[in-house]
Structures are given as structure tokens and as C-alpha cells.
Amino acid sequence: MVVDVDHLLVVPVYDALRCGIGFHFLHGFIPIAFYTVFCFIPKLRIIGIGLIIHMALDSLDCQITNGIWFVS
């Protein structure tokens, strides 16, 4: 997904133990708020739902691998 382009802007690009929620700029709380708003706009609804599912799965991955839901 295009939302993961922000992973290319950090070093190292991939870190199995890094939690993306709250770390990458497109995975922050302000962008997530915009993704939630997208869910209520008919023309952006499917994109908003996809982004919210993506963030939920990333957060679940953080919980499974690190025992946290997001980087504070």
C-alpha cells in the first residue's frame, strides 16, 4: 500500500521489532484521525476503511511482537 512509503524514509528500512504506529509519519495519530474522517465521506469511504484496517493490523502486529499497541 502507498501508505507504507514512509517506511523508506527511516534507517534501517525494515526492523522486525519496530512498531510503526506512532513512529512513521503516515502511521501517526493525526493521520489516523484523517483516515477515520475519510470513512464518513462517500467518495473516500473505501480508502478510509482500507487505511483503518491497515492501521489496526499494524497495531496488532506491534502487540504481538512487542507487547505494546503503539509507540508513545
N, CA, C and O atoms as a Maestro MAE file, in Angstrom:
{
 s_m_m2io_version
 :::
 2.0.0
}

f_m_ct {
 s_m_title
 :::
 protein
 m_atom[288] {
  # First column is atom index #
  i_m_mmod_type
  r_m_x_coord
  r_m_y_coord
  r_m_z_coord
  i_m_residue_number
  s_m_chain_name
  s_m_pdb_residue_name
  s_m_pdb_atom_name
  i_m_atomic_number
  :::
  1 25 0.845 -1.189 0.000 1 A "MET " " N  " 7
  2 3 0.000 0.000 0.000 1 A "MET " " CA " 6
  3 2 0.889 1.251 0.000 1 A "MET " " C  " 6
  4 15 2.000 1.251 0.530 1 A "MET " " O  " 8
  5 25 0.368 2.290 -0.601 2 A "VAL " " N  " 7
  6 3 1.108 3.556 -0.695 2 A "VAL " " CA " 6
  7 2 1.396 4.138 0.686 2 A "VAL " " C  " 6
  8 15 2.389 4.843 0.864 2 A "VAL " " O  " 8
  9 25 0.553 3.855 1.649 3 A "VAL " " N  " 7
  10 3 0.737 4.405 2.989 3 A "VAL " " CA " 6
  11 2 2.048 3.931 3.618 3 A "VAL " " C  " 6
  12 15 2.546 4.561 4.551 3 A "VAL " " O  " 8
  13 25 2.607 2.838 3.122 4 A "ASP " " N  " 7
  14 3 3.856 2.326 3.670 4 A "ASP " " CA " 6
  15 2 5.095 2.946 3.051 4 A "ASP " " C  " 6
  16 15 6.207 2.521 3.364 4 A "ASP " " O  " 8
  17 25 4.942 3.934 2.185 5 A "VAL " " N  " 7
  18 3 6.102 4.615 1.605 5 A "VAL " " CA " 6
  19 2 6.928 5.299 2.699 5 A "VAL " " C  " 6
  20 15 8.128 5.507 2.519 5 A "VAL " " O  " 8
  21 25 6.313 5.648 3.814 6 A "ASP " " N  " 7
  22 3 7.050 6.297 4.896 6 A "ASP " " CA " 6
  23 2 8.076 5.365 5.545 6 A "ASP " " C  " 6
  24 15 8.964 5.831 6.258 6 A "ASP " " O  " 8
  25 25 7.966 4.067 5.308 7 A "HIS " " N  " 7
  26 3 8.953 3.124 5.831 7 A "HIS " " CA " 6
  27 2 10.305 3.313 5.130 7 A "HIS " " C  " 6
  28 15 11.346 2.970 5.690 7 A "HIS " " O  " 8
  29 25 10.292 3.850 3.924 8 A "LEU " " N  " 7
  30 3 11.523 4.026 3.159 8 A "LEU " " CA " 6
  31 2 12.349 5.230 3.622 8 A "LEU " " C  " 6
  32 15 13.480 5.420 3.176 8 A "LEU " " O  " 8
  33 25 11.783 6.032 4.510 9 A "LEU " " N  " 7
  34 3 12.452 7.262 4.937 9 A "LEU " " CA " 6
  35 2 13.205 7.124 6.254 9 A "LEU " " C  " 6
  36 15 13.741 8.106 6.766 9 A "LEU " " O  " 8
  37 25 13.251 5.914 6.805 10 A "VAL " " N  " 7
  38 3 13.969 5.698 8.063 10 A "VAL " " CA " 6
  39 2 15.080 4.682 7.845 10 A "VAL " " C  " 6
  40 15 15.060 3.913 6.884 10 A "VAL " " O  " 8
  41 25 16.047 4.695 8.753 11 A "VAL " " N  " 7
  42 3 17.168 3.754 8.690 11 A "VAL " " CA " 6
  43 2 17.164 2.954 9.984 11 A "VAL " " C  " 6
  44 15 17.165 3.558 11.057 11 A "VAL " " O  " 8
  45 25 17.158 1.654 9.938 12 A "PRO " " N  " 7
  46 3 17.052 0.801 8.763 12 A "PRO " " CA " 6
  47 2 15.625 0.793 8.225 12 A "PRO " " C  " 6
  48 15 14.676 1.049 8.966 12 A "PRO " " O  " 8
  49 25 15.478 0.502 6.949 13 A "VAL " " N  " 7
  50 3 14.163 0.497 6.314 13 A "VAL " " CA " 6
  51 2 13.256 -0.524 6.992 13 A "VAL " " C  " 6
  52 15 12.078 -0.251 7.223 13 A "VAL " " O  " 8
  53 25 13.793 -1.689 7.311 14 A "TYR " " N  " 7
  54 3 12.998 -2.718 7.966 14 A "TYR " " CA " 6
  55 2 13.642 -3.099 9.291 14 A "TYR " " C  " 6
  56 15 14.837 -3.384 9.360 14 A "TYR " " O  " 8
  57 25 12.843 -3.098 10.318 15 A "ASP " " N  " 7
  58 3 13.270 -3.560 11.638 15 A "ASP " " CA " 6
  59 2 12.119 -4.377 12.195 15 A "ASP " " C  " 6
  60 15 11.050 -3.836 12.477 15 A "ASP " " O  " 8
  61 25 12.327 -5.660 12.352 16 A "ALA " " N  " 7
  62 3 11.261 -6.568 12.769 16 A "ALA " " CA " 6
  63 2 10.674 -6.201 14.126 16 A "ALA " " C  " 6
  64 15 9.514 -6.514 14.394 16 A "ALA " " O  " 8
  65 25 11.437 -5.554 14.976 17 A "LEU " " N  " 7
  66 3 10.949 -5.226 16.317 17 A "LEU " " CA " 6
  67 2 10.430 -3.797 16.448 17 A "LEU " " C  " 6
  68 15 10.048 -3.379 17.541 17 A "LEU " " O  " 8
  69 25 10.411 -3.044 15.350 18 A "ARG " " N  " 7
  70 3 9.940 -1.657 15.410 18 A "ARG " " CA " 6
  71 2 8.426 -1.619 15.253 18 A "ARG " " C  " 6
  72 15 7.861 -2.294 14.393 18 A "ARG " " O  " 8
  73 25 7.785 -0.830 16.086 19 A "CYS " " N  " 7
  74 3 6.338 -0.617 15.982 19 A "CYS " " CA " 6
  75 2 6.102 0.603 15.100 19 A "CYS " " C  " 6
  76 15 6.594 1.691 15.400 19 A "CYS " " O  " 8
  77 25 5.358 0.429 14.021 20 A "GLY " " N  " 7
  78 3 5.126 1.516 13.076 20 A "GLY " " CA " 6
  79 2 4.124 2.550 13.551 20 A "GLY " " C  " 6
  80 15 4.228 3.721 13.187 20 A "GLY " " O  " 8
  81 25 3.152 2.138 14.362 21 A "ILE " " N  " 7
  82 3 2.119 3.066 14.824 21 A "ILE " " CA " 6
  83 2 2.760 4.072 15.775 21 A "ILE " " C  " 6
  84 15 3.307 3.705 16.815 21 A "ILE " " O  " 8
  85 25 2.683 5.337 15.402 22 A "GLY " " N  " 7
  86 3 3.278 6.397 16.196 22 A "GLY " " CA " 6
  87 2 4.736 6.665 15.842 22 A "GLY " " C  " 6
  88 15 5.306 7.651 16.307 22 A "GLY " " O  " 8
  89 25 5.353 5.805 15.024 23 A "PHE " " N  " 7
  90 3 6.751 6.001 14.631 23 A "PHE " " CA " 6
  91 2 6.841 6.610 13.241 23 A "PHE " " C  " 6
  92 15 7.500 7.634 13.062 23 A "PHE " " O  " 8
  93 25 6.197 6.007 12.262 24 A "HIS " " N  " 7
  94 3 6.195 6.514 10.894 24 A "HIS " " CA " 6
  95 2 5.149 7.620 10.773 24 A "HIS " " C  " 6
  96 15 4.083 7.537 11.383 24 A "HIS " " O  " 8
  97 25 5.450 8.657 9.986 25 A "PHE " " N  " 7
  98 3 4.567 9.830 9.955 25 A "PHE " " CA " 6
  99 2 3.189 9.544 9.378 25 A "PHE " " C  " 6
  100 15 2.229 10.200 9.784 25 A "PHE " " O  " 8
  101 25 3.040 8.612 8.463 26 A "LEU " " N  " 7
  102 3 1.708 8.271 7.946 26 A "LEU " " CA " 6
  103 2 0.991 7.260 8.841 26 A "LEU " " C  " 6
  104 15 -0.146 6.876 8.564 26 A "LEU " " O  " 8
  105 25 1.654 6.834 9.907 27 A "HIS " " N  " 7
  106 3 1.075 5.907 10.865 27 A "HIS " " CA " 6
  107 2 0.892 6.592 12.225 27 A "HIS " " C  " 6
  108 15 0.773 5.922 13.251 27 A "HIS " " O  " 8
  109 25 0.870 7.918 12.225 28 A "GLY " " N  " 7
  110 3 0.705 8.694 13.454 28 A "GLY " " CA " 6
  111 2 -0.760 8.902 13.789 28 A "GLY " " C  " 6
  112 15 -1.650 8.520 13.028 28 A "GLY " " O  " 8
  113 25 -0.993 9.505 14.922 29 A "PHE " " N  " 7
  114 3 -2.366 9.657 15.398 29 A "PHE " " CA " 6
  115 2 -3.159 10.720 14.628 29 A "PHE " " C  " 6
  116 15 -4.370 10.576 14.461 29 A "PHE " " O  " 8
  117 25 -2.509 11.761 14.167 30 A "ILE " " N  " 7
  118 3 -3.212 12.772 13.364 30 A "ILE " " CA " 6
  119 2 -3.628 12.199 12.013 30 A "ILE " " C  " 6
  120 15 -4.787 12.355 11.627 30 A "ILE " " O  " 8
  121 25 -2.715 11.530 11.268 31 A "PRO " " N  " 7
  122 3 -3.163 10.895 10.021 31 A "PRO " " CA " 6
  123 2 -4.265 9.854 10.245 31 A "PRO " " C  " 6
  124 15 -5.183 9.744 9.432 31 A "PRO " " O  " 8
  125 25 -4.182 9.091 11.340 32 A "ILE " " N  " 7
  126 3 -5.220 8.099 11.624 32 A "ILE " " CA " 6
  127 2 -6.565 8.790 11.838 32 A "ILE " " C  " 6
  128 15 -7.604 8.254 11.453 32 A "ILE " " O  " 8
  129 25 -6.554 9.973 12.448 33 A "ALA " " N  " 7
  130 3 -7.795 10.731 12.611 33 A "ALA " " CA " 6
  131 2 -8.370 11.115 11.240 33 A "ALA " " C  " 6
  132 15 -9.581 11.047 11.033 33 A "ALA " " O  " 8
  133 25 -7.501 11.515 10.312 34 A "PHE " " N  " 7
  134 3 -7.965 11.826 8.956 34 A "PHE " " CA " 6
  135 2 -8.526 10.583 8.274 34 A "PHE " " C  " 6
  136 15 -9.542 10.664 7.583 34 A "PHE " " O  " 8
  137 25 -7.878 9.432 8.460 35 A "TYR " " N  " 7
  138 3 -8.368 8.196 7.856 35 A "TYR " " CA " 6
  139 2 -9.753 7.850 8.391 35 A "TYR " " C  " 6
  140 15 -10.600 7.329 7.665 35 A "TYR " " O  " 8
  141 25 -9.969 8.147 9.665 36 A "THR " " N  " 7
  142 3 -11.292 7.912 10.258 36 A "THR " " CA " 6
  143 2 -12.329 8.827 9.632 36 A "THR " " C  " 6
  144 15 -13.447 8.394 9.351 36 A "THR " " O  " 8
  145 25 -11.976 10.085 9.410 37 A "VAL " " N  " 7
  146 3 -12.891 11.034 8.757 37 A "VAL " " CA " 6
  147 2 -13.202 10.570 7.333 37 A "VAL " " C  " 6
  148 15 -14.335 10.701 6.869 37 A "VAL " " O  " 8
  149 25 -12.201 10.032 6.643 38 A "PHE " " N  " 7
  150 3 -12.421 9.521 5.284 38 A "PHE " " CA " 6
  151 2 -13.542 8.491 5.249 38 A "PHE " " C  " 6
  152 15 -14.257 8.390 4.252 38 A "PHE " " O  " 8
  153 25 -13.703 7.729 6.321 39 A "CYS " " N  " 7
  154 3 -14.743 6.691 6.377 39 A "CYS " " CA " 6
  155 2 -16.155 7.280 6.276 39 A "CYS " " C  " 6
  156 15 -17.096 6.571 5.918 39 A "CYS " " O  " 8
  157 25 -16.303 8.546 6.584 40 A "PHE " " N  " 7
  158 3 -17.617 9.191 6.565 40 A "PHE " " CA " 6
  159 2 -17.868 10.025 5.320 40 A "PHE " " C  " 6
  160 15 -18.936 10.621 5.180 40 A "PHE " " O  " 8
  161 25 -16.903 10.076 4.419 41 A "ILE " " N  " 7
  162 3 -17.053 10.801 3.160 41 A "ILE " " CA " 6
  163 2 -17.282 9.758 2.067 41 A "ILE " " C  " 6
  164 15 -16.389 8.956 1.795 41 A "ILE " " O  " 8
  165 25 -18.453 9.750 1.438 42 A "PRO " " N  " 7
  166 3 -18.784 8.668 0.499 42 A "PRO " " CA " 6
  167 2 -17.725 8.367 -0.551 42 A "PRO " " C  " 6
  168 15 -17.454 7.196 -0.815 42 A "PRO " " O  " 8
  169 25 -17.114 9.383 -1.161 43 A "LYS " " N  " 7
  170 3 -16.128 9.127 -2.215 43 A "LYS " " CA " 6
  171 2 -14.796 8.612 -1.674 43 A "LYS " " C  " 6
  172 15 -14.005 8.050 -2.432 43 A "LYS " " O  " 8
  173 25 -14.536 8.791 -0.386 44 A "LEU " " N  " 7
  174 3 -13.273 8.353 0.215 44 A "LEU " " CA " 6
  175 2 -13.470 7.172 1.168 44 A "LEU " " C  " 6
  176 15 -12.513 6.695 1.779 44 A "LEU " " O  " 8
  177 25 -14.707 6.707 1.291 45 A "ARG " " N  " 7
  178 3 -15.035 5.688 2.296 45 A "ARG " " CA " 6
  179 2 -14.197 4.423 2.157 45 A "ARG " " C  " 6
  180 15 -13.664 3.937 3.154 45 A "ARG " " O  " 8
  181 25 -14.066 3.879 0.958 46 A "ILE " " N  " 7
  182 3 -13.336 2.629 0.784 46 A "ILE " " CA " 6
  183 2 -11.849 2.809 1.097 46 A "ILE " " C  " 6
  184 15 -11.216 1.900 1.635 46 A "ILE " " O  " 8
  185 25 -11.296 3.963 0.768 47 A "ILE " " N  " 7
  186 3 -9.898 4.255 1.105 47 A "ILE " " CA " 6
  187 2 -9.745 4.374 2.620 47 A "ILE " " C  " 6
  188 15 -8.807 3.828 3.201 47 A "ILE " " O  " 8
  189 25 -10.674 5.090 3.255 48 A "GLY " " N  " 7
  190 3 -10.631 5.247 4.709 48 A "GLY " " CA " 6
  191 2 -10.730 3.918 5.432 48 A "GLY " " C  " 6
  192 15 -9.995 3.671 6.388 48 A "GLY " " O  " 8
  193 25 -11.632 3.064 4.982 49 A "ILE " " N  " 7
  194 3 -11.788 1.749 5.613 49 A "ILE " " CA " 6
  195 2 -10.516 0.932 5.433 49 A "ILE " " C  " 6
  196 15 -10.057 0.281 6.372 49 A "ILE " " O  " 8
  197 25 -9.946 0.962 4.236 50 A "GLY " " N  " 7
  198 3 -8.701 0.238 3.992 50 A "GLY " " CA " 6
  199 2 -7.563 0.735 4.870 50 A "GLY " " C  " 6
  200 15 -6.791 -0.063 5.402 50 A "GLY " " O  " 8
  201 25 -7.457 2.045 5.023 51 A "LEU " " N  " 7
  202 3 -6.389 2.608 5.856 51 A "LEU " " CA " 6
  203 2 -6.596 2.280 7.333 51 A "LEU " " C  " 6
  204 15 -5.630 1.995 8.040 51 A "LEU " " O  " 8
  205 25 -7.831 2.315 7.805 52 A "ILE " " N  " 7
  206 3 -8.111 1.973 9.197 52 A "ILE " " CA " 6
  207 2 -7.805 0.497 9.448 52 A "ILE " " C  " 6
  208 15 -7.243 0.153 10.489 52 A "ILE " " O  " 8
  209 25 -8.165 -0.373 8.511 53 A "ILE " " N  " 7
  210 3 -7.827 -1.794 8.654 53 A "ILE " " CA " 6
  211 2 -6.315 -1.969 8.679 53 A "ILE " " C  " 6
  212 15 -5.790 -2.746 9.476 53 A "ILE " " O  " 8
  213 25 -5.618 -1.251 7.810 54 A "HIS " " N  " 7
  214 3 -4.152 -1.319 7.767 54 A "HIS " " CA " 6
  215 2 -3.556 -0.904 9.118 54 A "HIS " " C  " 6
  216 15 -2.666 -1.578 9.636 54 A "HIS " " O  " 8
  217 25 -4.043 0.201 9.686 55 A "MET " " N  " 7
  218 3 -3.520 0.679 10.965 55 A "MET " " CA " 6
  219 2 -3.850 -0.303 12.092 55 A "MET " " C  " 6
  220 15 -3.030 -0.525 12.983 55 A "MET " " O  " 8
  221 25 -5.038 -0.885 12.053 56 A "ALA " " N  " 7
  222 3 -5.422 -1.865 13.076 56 A "ALA " " CA " 6
  223 2 -4.508 -3.094 12.998 56 A "ALA " " C  " 6
  224 15 -4.080 -3.614 14.029 56 A "ALA " " O  " 8
  225 25 -4.214 -3.553 11.793 57 A "LEU " " N  " 7
  226 3 -3.333 -4.708 11.641 57 A "LEU " " CA " 6
  227 2 -1.897 -4.376 12.058 57 A "LEU " " C  " 6
  228 15 -1.220 -5.212 12.657 57 A "LEU " " O  " 8
  229 25 -1.429 -3.168 11.749 58 A "ASP " " N  " 7
  230 3 -0.098 -2.759 12.200 58 A "ASP " " CA " 6
  231 2 -0.048 -2.685 13.725 58 A "ASP " " C  " 6
  232 15 0.943 -3.080 14.338 58 A "ASP " " O  " 8
  233 25 -1.110 -2.181 14.328 59 A "SER " " N  " 7
  234 3 -1.173 -2.097 15.787 59 A "SER " " CA " 6
  235 2 -1.211 -3.494 16.407 59 A "SER " " C  " 6
  236 15 -0.569 -3.737 17.429 59 A "SER " " O  " 8
  237 25 -1.950 -4.399 15.799 60 A "LEU " " N  " 7
  238 3 -1.993 -5.779 16.274 60 A "LEU " " CA " 6
  239 2 -0.609 -6.423 16.160 60 A "LEU " " C  " 6
  240 15 -0.195 -7.170 17.047 60 A "LEU " " O  " 8
  241 25 0.103 -6.135 15.070 61 A "ASP " " N  " 7
  242 3 1.461 -6.636 14.911 61 A "ASP " " CA " 6
  243 2 2.371 -6.115 16.018 61 A "ASP " " C  " 6
  244 15 3.204 -6.859 16.537 61 A "ASP " " O  " 8
  245 25 2.218 -4.847 16.381 62 A "CYS " " N  " 7
  246 3 3.007 -4.281 17.486 62 A "CYS " " CA " 6
  247 2 2.713 -5.027 18.783 62 A "CYS " " C  " 6
  248 15 3.628 -5.330 19.548 62 A "CYS " " O  " 8
  249 25 1.451 -5.321 19.028 63 A "GLN " " N  " 7
  250 3 1.066 -6.022 20.246 63 A "GLN " " CA " 6
  251 2 1.653 -7.429 20.274 63 A "GLN " " C  " 6
  252 15 2.153 -7.875 21.307 63 A "GLN " " O  " 8
  253 25 1.595 -8.119 19.155 64 A "ILE " " N  " 7
  254 3 2.092 -9.493 19.107 64 A "ILE " " CA " 6
  255 2 3.618 -9.537 19.225 64 A "ILE " " C  " 6
  256 15 4.151 -10.374 19.954 64 A "ILE " " O  " 8
  257 25 4.326 -8.654 18.522 65 A "THR " " N  " 7
  258 3 5.791 -8.727 18.516 65 A "THR " " CA " 6
  259 2 6.447 -8.028 19.699 65 A "THR " " C  " 6
  260 15 7.497 -8.472 20.164 65 A "THR " " O  " 8
  261 25 5.848 -6.937 20.199 66 A "ASN " " N  " 7
  262 3 6.499 -6.133 21.243 66 A "ASN " " CA " 6
  263 2 5.699 -6.007 22.532 66 A "ASN " " C  " 6
  264 15 6.224 -5.535 23.540 66 A "ASN " " O  " 8
  265 25 4.448 -6.419 22.512 67 A "GLY " " N  " 7
  266 3 3.625 -6.294 23.713 67 A "GLY " " CA " 6
  267 2 3.089 -4.890 23.943 67 A "GLY " " C  " 6
  268 15 2.626 -4.577 25.040 67 A "GLY " " O  " 8
  269 25 3.146 -4.030 22.910 68 A "ILE " " N  " 7
  270 3 2.604 -2.680 23.018 68 A "ILE " " CA " 6
  271 2 1.682 -2.437 21.814 68 A "ILE " " C  " 6
  272 15 1.797 -3.117 20.794 68 A "ILE " " O  " 8
  273 25 0.773 -1.470 21.939 69 A "TRP " " N  " 7
  274 3 -0.149 -1.169 20.855 69 A "TRP " " CA " 6
  275 2 0.380 -0.056 19.952 69 A "TRP " " C  " 6
  276 15 0.014 0.002 18.778 69 A "TRP " " O  " 8
  277 25 1.226 0.820 20.467 70 A "PHE " " N  " 7
  278 3 1.771 1.933 19.691 70 A "PHE " " CA " 6
  279 2 3.006 2.478 20.389 70 A "PHE " " C  " 6
  280 15 3.233 2.205 21.568 70 A "PHE " " O  " 8
  281 25 3.804 3.253 19.655 71 A "VAL " " N  " 7
  282 3 4.974 3.912 20.229 71 A "VAL " " CA " 6
  283 2 4.503 5.210 20.859 71 A "VAL " " C  " 6
  284 15 3.852 6.022 20.203 71 A "VAL " " O  " 8
  285 25 4.829 5.406 22.121 72 A "SER " " N  " 7
  286 3 4.385 6.651 22.786 72 A "SER " " CA " 6
  287 2 5.467 7.688 22.785 72 A "SER " " C  " 6
  288 15 5.268 8.789 23.299 72 A "SER " " O  " 8
  :::
 }
 m_bond[287] {
  # First column is bond index #
  i_m_from
  i_m_to
  i_m_order
  :::
  1 1 2 1
  2 2 3 1
  3 3 4 2
  4 3 5 1
  5 5 6 1
  6 6 7 1
  7 7 8 2
  8 7 9 1
  9 9 10 1
  10 10 11 1
  11 11 12 2
  12 11 13 1
  13 13 14 1
  14 14 15 1
  15 15 16 2
  16 15 17 1
  17 17 18 1
  18 18 19 1
  19 19 20 2
  20 19 21 1
  21 21 22 1
  22 22 23 1
  23 23 24 2
  24 23 25 1
  25 25 26 1
  26 26 27 1
  27 27 28 2
  28 27 29 1
  29 29 30 1
  30 30 31 1
  31 31 32 2
  32 31 33 1
  33 33 34 1
  34 34 35 1
  35 35 36 2
  36 35 37 1
  37 37 38 1
  38 38 39 1
  39 39 40 2
  40 39 41 1
  41 41 42 1
  42 42 43 1
  43 43 44 2
  44 43 45 1
  45 45 46 1
  46 46 47 1
  47 47 48 2
  48 47 49 1
  49 49 50 1
  50 50 51 1
  51 51 52 2
  52 51 53 1
  53 53 54 1
  54 54 55 1
  55 55 56 2
  56 55 57 1
  57 57 58 1
  58 58 59 1
  59 59 60 2
  60 59 61 1
  61 61 62 1
  62 62 63 1
  63 63 64 2
  64 63 65 1
  65 65 66 1
  66 66 67 1
  67 67 68 2
  68 67 69 1
  69 69 70 1
  70 70 71 1
  71 71 72 2
  72 71 73 1
  73 73 74 1
  74 74 75 1
  75 75 76 2
  76 75 77 1
  77 77 78 1
  78 78 79 1
  79 79 80 2
  80 79 81 1
  81 81 82 1
  82 82 83 1
  83 83 84 2
  84 83 85 1
  85 85 86 1
  86 86 87 1
  87 87 88 2
  88 87 89 1
  89 89 90 1
  90 90 91 1
  91 91 92 2
  92 91 93 1
  93 93 94 1
  94 94 95 1
  95 95 96 2
  96 95 97 1
  97 97 98 1
  98 98 99 1
  99 99 100 2
  100 99 101 1
  101 101 102 1
  102 102 103 1
  103 103 104 2
  104 103 105 1
  105 105 106 1
  106 106 107 1
  107 107 108 2
  108 107 109 1
  109 109 110 1
  110 110 111 1
  111 111 112 2
  112 111 113 1
  113 113 114 1
  114 114 115 1
  115 115 116 2
  116 115 117 1
  117 117 118 1
  118 118 119 1
  119 119 120 2
  120 119 121 1
  121 121 122 1
  122 122 123 1
  123 123 124 2
  124 123 125 1
  125 125 126 1
  126 126 127 1
  127 127 128 2
  128 127 129 1
  129 129 130 1
  130 130 131 1
  131 131 132 2
  132 131 133 1
  133 133 134 1
  134 134 135 1
  135 135 136 2
  136 135 137 1
  137 137 138 1
  138 138 139 1
  139 139 140 2
  140 139 141 1
  141 141 142 1
  142 142 143 1
  143 143 144 2
  144 143 145 1
  145 145 146 1
  146 146 147 1
  147 147 148 2
  148 147 149 1
  149 149 150 1
  150 150 151 1
  151 151 152 2
  152 151 153 1
  153 153 154 1
  154 154 155 1
  155 155 156 2
  156 155 157 1
  157 157 158 1
  158 158 159 1
  159 159 160 2
  160 159 161 1
  161 161 162 1
  162 162 163 1
  163 163 164 2
  164 163 165 1
  165 165 166 1
  166 166 167 1
  167 167 168 2
  168 167 169 1
  169 169 170 1
  170 170 171 1
  171 171 172 2
  172 171 173 1
  173 173 174 1
  174 174 175 1
  175 175 176 2
  176 175 177 1
  177 177 178 1
  178 178 179 1
  179 179 180 2
  180 179 181 1
  181 181 182 1
  182 182 183 1
  183 183 184 2
  184 183 185 1
  185 185 186 1
  186 186 187 1
  187 187 188 2
  188 187 189 1
  189 189 190 1
  190 190 191 1
  191 191 192 2
  192 191 193 1
  193 193 194 1
  194 194 195 1
  195 195 196 2
  196 195 197 1
  197 197 198 1
  198 198 199 1
  199 199 200 2
  200 199 201 1
  201 201 202 1
  202 202 203 1
  203 203 204 2
  204 203 205 1
  205 205 206 1
  206 206 207 1
  207 207 208 2
  208 207 209 1
  209 209 210 1
  210 210 211 1
  211 211 212 2
  212 211 213 1
  213 213 214 1
  214 214 215 1
  215 215 216 2
  216 215 217 1
  217 217 218 1
  218 218 219 1
  219 219 220 2
  220 219 221 1
  221 221 222 1
  222 222 223 1
  223 223 224 2
  224 223 225 1
  225 225 226 1
  226 226 227 1
  227 227 228 2
  228 227 229 1
  229 229 230 1
  230 230 231 1
  231 231 232 2
  232 231 233 1
  233 233 234 1
  234 234 235 1
  235 235 236 2
  236 235 237 1
  237 237 238 1
  238 238 239 1
  239 239 240 2
  240 239 241 1
  241 241 242 1
  242 242 243 1
  243 243 244 2
  244 243 245 1
  245 245 246 1
  246 246 247 1
  247 247 248 2
  248 247 249 1
  249 249 250 1
  250 250 251 1
  251 251 252 2
  252 251 253 1
  253 253 254 1
  254 254 255 1
  255 255 256 2
  256 255 257 1
  257 257 258 1
  258 258 259 1
  259 259 260 2
  260 259 261 1
  261 261 262 1
  262 262 263 1
  263 263 264 2
  264 263 265 1
  265 265 266 1
  266 266 267 1
  267 267 268 2
  268 267 269 1
  269 269 270 1
  270 270 271 1
  271 271 272 2
  272 271 273 1
  273 273 274 1
  274 274 275 1
  275 275 276 2
  276 275 277 1
  277 277 278 1
  278 278 279 1
  279 279 280 2
  280 279 281 1
  281 281 282 1
  282 282 283 1
  283 283 284 2
  284 283 285 1
  285 285 286 1
  286 286 287 1
  287 287 288 2
  :::
 }
}
